[in-house]
């Protein structure tokens, strides 16, 4: 599956993951999410949250992070243990309001229980 990058080029799933891994800062990570949100898979979401949890999050990022929370909710059931851990840790480190992240934490916990983790 191929997708357009923010710059207009084509990225496959592996290339997108590489771009996420090498992104510099929350702005670049959130630009990648915005450009590829429809084709984001559970691996991309876990990688984004893992990286975002290590960034300085500012108030201006909150709206886009809330969109990522919503998109991640669609993908949680596909996550393995490592991906669930990356999502939970990254989301917690971003410091979003509890009302925004609570449904995602519930979904992560339910996916872990379903997976026998």
VOROGU-678842 format. One record per atom (N, C-alpha, C, CB): residue in three letters; y, x, z. Coordinates in pm, whole numbers, plus 50000, padded with zeros to 5 digits. Glycine has a CB too. Example, Ala and Ser with C-alpha at 12.3 -4.5 7.8 and 13.67 -1.06 7.14 Angstrom:
2
Ala494315131950780 Ala495505123050780 Ala496705132050780 Ala495535113150905 Ser497755128550708 Ser498945136750714 Ser500035129050787 Ser499405140850572 
// end
This chain:
117
Unk498825008550000 Unk500005000050000 Unk501235008950000 Unk500004990450122 Unk502165006049913 Unk503375014049903 Unk504565005749944 Unk503565019449760 Unk505575012449994 Unk506755005450041 Unk507995013850013 Unk506645002350191 Unk509135007550007 Unk510375014749978 Unk510925020850106 Unk511415005349914 Unk511425032950095 Unk512095039150209 Unk513555034850208 Unk511965054650206 Unk514245037950315 Unk515675034550322 Unk516435041450209 Unk516265038750460 Unk515945052950164 Unk516605060350058 Unk516195055449920 Unk516305075150071 Unk515295045949914 Unk514895040249786 Unk513595045849731 Unk515965042349687 Unk513055056549795 Unk511785062149751 Unk510625053949803 Unk511655076649796 Unk509425057649764 Unk508225050349806 Unk507505058249915 Unk507275047849686 Unk507065051150019 Unk506285057250127 Unk505005049350146 Unk507105057750258 Unk503875056350157 Unk502655049350196 Unk502565049750349 Unk501385055750129 Unk501535043650405 Unk501425042350550 Unk501405056050619 Unk500165034550586 Unk500675065550564 Unk500595078850624 Unk501945085950618 Unk499525087350552 Unk502645084650506 Unk503955090850493 Unk504955084650592 Unk504485089350349 Unk504905071450608 Unk505805064950702 Unk505545070150843 Unk505635049650697 Unk504285071550879 Unk503965076751011 Unk504525090851029 Unk502455076751034 Unk504445098950924 Unk505015112450928 Unk506525112150947 Unk504675119950802 Unk507185103050877 Unk508635101650892 Unk509005097651034 Unk509185091350791 Unk508225088451091 Unk508475084251230 Unk508295096051323 Unk507515072651270 Unk507205103651305 Unk506905115051392 Unk507995125651388 Unk505585121251352 Unk508645127351274 Unk509635137951257 Unk511075132951265 Unk509425144951126 Unk511265120251297 Unk512625114551304 Unk513405120851418 Unk512565099251321 Unk514695122051397 Unk515585127651499 Unk516455116751559 Unk516475138951440 Unk516075112051675 Unk516905102651748 Unk516595088051723 Unk518315105151716 Unk517125079951814 Unk516885065551810 Unk517425059151684 Unk517495058951932 Unk518585063651637 Unk519175057651516 Unk518245059051397 Unk520525064051485 Unk517705070951377 Unk516815073251263 Unk515515065251278 Unk516495088151249 Unk514985064851399 Unk513765057151423 Unk513985042351394 Unk513295058951569 Unk515105037151439 Unk515385022851417 Unk515715019951273 Unk516525018351507 Unk516285029451200 Unk516505027751055 Unk515155026750983 Unk517345039550997 Unk514225035351022 Unk512885034750962 Unk512235021350991 Unk511995046251015 Unk512355016551114 Unk511805003451148 Unk512434992551063 Unk512015000451297 Unk513754992651052 Unk514454982350975 Unk514014982450828 Unk515974984350984 Unk513844994250772 Unk513474995350631 Unk512034991250604 Unk513705009450583 Unk511164992250705 Unk509724990250683 Unk509094980050777 Unk509005003350699 Unk509904971750841 Unk509374962850945 Unk508274953550893 Unk510504954451003 Unk508404948750772 Unk507414939350719 Unk506044945750700 Unk507894933550587 Unk506014958650668 Unk504744965350642 Unk504304974350757 Unk504844973450515 Unk505004973750869 Unk504664981850986 Unk503274977951036 Unk505714979951098 Unk502454987951065 Unk501154984951125 Unk501154989151273 Unk500004992251048 Unk500034986951340 Unk499974989751484 Unk500155004551514 Unk498664984951541 Unk499715013151426 Unk499875027651445 Unk501355031451437 Unk499055035551340 Unk502055025751339 Unk503495028351327 Unk504235023451451 Unk504055021551200 Unk503905011351497 Unk504595005651613 Unk504375014351737 Unk504094991251640 Unk503145018651759 Unk502855027051875 Unk503595040351864 Unk501335029451887 Unk503645046051745 Unk504365058651724 Unk505855056751746 Unk504095063951582 Unk506415045651694 Unk507835042851716 Unk508145041851866 Unk508245029951644 Unk507365034051939 Unk507635032452082 Unk507465045652156 Unk506715021852142 Unk506445053352120 Unk506235066452183 Unk507465075352165 Unk504975073352124 Unk507985075752043 Unk509175083752014 Unk510425077952077 Unk509365085051863 Unk510595064852070 Unk511795058452126 Unk511875060352278 Unk511815043552092 Unk510725060752343 Unk510705062852488 Unk511235076352530 Unk509315061152539 Unk511345085452436 Unk511845099052464 Unk513305100952421 Unk510965109352392 Unk513905090152369 Unk515275090952316 Unk516275085152414 Unk515375083752182 Unk517515088252390 Unk518605081952467 Unk518885068552401 Unk519915091052471 Unk518615057952475 Unk518805044352423 Unk520175039352467 Unk517675034752472 Unk520915034152373 Unk522245028952403 Unk522275013852380 Unk523325035952315 Unk523305007752434 Unk523434993252423 Unk523394988452278 Unk524724988652488 Unk523964996152188 Unk524004992252046 Unk522614991851983 Unk524885001951968 Unk521634997852047 Unk520254997751995 Unk519484985152035 Unk519515010052045 Unk520004977852134 Unk519204967152195 Unk518744956252098 Unk519994960752305 Unk519614952052008 Unk519224941351915 Unk518054945551826 Unk520424937251827 Unk518134957651775 Unk517054962751689 Unk515774964851771 Unk517474975951620 Unk515904969551895 Unk514734971251980 Unk514084957852011 Unk515124978252111 Unk514894947452029 Unk514334934152052 Unk513544929551930 Unk515454923952084 Unk514004932851810 Unk513244929651688 Unk511914937251686 Unk514074933151561 Unk511964949851729 Unk510734957851734 Unk509764952051837 Unk511054972551767 Unk510264947251949 Unk509394940552047 Unk508684928851980 Unk510224935652171 Unk509434920451909 Unk508864908751843 Unk507814912851739 Unk509964900451776 Unk508124923051660 Unk507184927751557 Unk505924933451623 Unk507834938451466 Unk506114940751732 Unk504974946851802 Unk504054936151859 Unk505464956051914 Unk504624925151904 Unk503794914051955 Unk502774909651850 Unk504684902051996 Unk503154910051723 Unk502244906151615 Unk501114916251595 Unk503014904551485 Unk501314928551643 Unk500394939551612 Unk499514943751729 Unk501184951351565 Unk499834939251849 Unk499154943851970 Unk497634941951962 Unk499684936652091 Unk497194931051906 Unk495744928351903 Unk494984938651820 Unk495494914351847 Unk495664946351735 Unk495014956751655 Unk495014970451722 Unk495694957651521 Unk495694971751834 Unk495874984751900 Unk494634989251976 Unk497044984251994 Unk494365002251969 Unk493335008352053 Unk493985012352186 Unk492665020651982 Unk493215018452275 Unk493715021852409 Unk494925031052402 Unk492615028452490 Unk494875041252319 Unk496005050652309 Unk497255043652258 Unk495635062552217 Unk497105035352158 Unk498255028152103 Unk498845018752207 Unk497855020251977 Unk497995011652283 Unk498495002752388 Unk499265010752493 Unk497314995252455 Unk498745022452530 Unk499425030852628 Unk500775035652575 Unk498555042952665 Unk500815039652448 Unk502075044252387 Unk503105032952383 Unk501825049552245 Unk502655021052348 Unk503575009552343 Unk504105006752483 Unk502864997052286 Unk503225005452581 Unk503655001952717 Unk504595012452774 Unk502435000352809 Unk504265024952758 Unk505095035752812 Unk506445036352742 Unk504375049152800 Unk506435035952610 Unk507685036652535 Unk508615025052564 Unk507395037252388 Unk508045013052569 Unk508855001152599 Unk509465002552739 Unk507984988152590 Unk508665006752835 Unk509175008252972 Unk510305018452979 Unk508035012453067 Unk510165029552909 Unk511175040052911 Unk512485035852844 Unk510645052552844 Unk512425026352753 Unk513635021952682 Unk514555013552770 Unk513255013952558 Unk514035008152878 Unk514875001152974 Unk515464987952927 Unk515965009853013 Unk514754980852843 Unk515234967752798 Unk515094957552911 Unk514454963052673 Unk515804946552899 Unk515754936153001 Unk514344930353011 Unk516774925052970 Unk513974926853134 Unk512634921453161 Unk512334909153077 Unk512484918053308 Unk513304900453057 Unk513074888152979 Unk512664891452836 Unk514334879252980 Unk513114902952785 Unk512814906952648 Unk511404912852638 Unk513854917052598 Unk511054921252735 Unk509804928852724 Unk508614922352794 Unk510004942452780 Unk508854912852884 Unk507744906752959 Unk506634901452868 Unk508284895353044 Unk506964893852762 Unk505874888952676 Unk505054900252613 Unk506444880252566 Unk505694911452583 Unk504964922652524 Unk504054929252628 Unk505944933052466 Unk504534930952750 Unk503674936652854 Unk502464927652882 Unk504474938752984 Unk502684914552880 Unk501574905152898 Unk500564906852785 Unk502094890552903 Unk501054907652662 Unk500154909152546 Unk499394922352551 Unk500964908352416 Unk500054933152593 Unk499384946152605 Unk498274945252711 Unk500404957352643 Unk498584939152825 Unk497584937852931 Unk496394929452884 Unk498214931453056 Unk496684918352816 Unk495584909852766 Unk494734917152662 Unk496144896852705 Unk495374924952575 Unk494624932552475 Unk493744943152543 Unk495584939252373 Unk494254949252647 Unk493464959352720 Unk492254953052787 Unk494334966352826 Unk492444941352848 Unk491324934452912 Unk490304930152808 Unk491834922052992 Unk490784924452696 Unk489874920252588 Unk489084931952534 Unk490664913752475 Unk489724943652530 Unk489054955552478 Unk488184962452581 Unk490074965252428 Unk488114956952701 Unk487274962852805 Unk487854975652861 Unk485914965452751 Unk489164977252854 Unk489804989552903 Unk490094988953051 Unk491084992252828 
// end
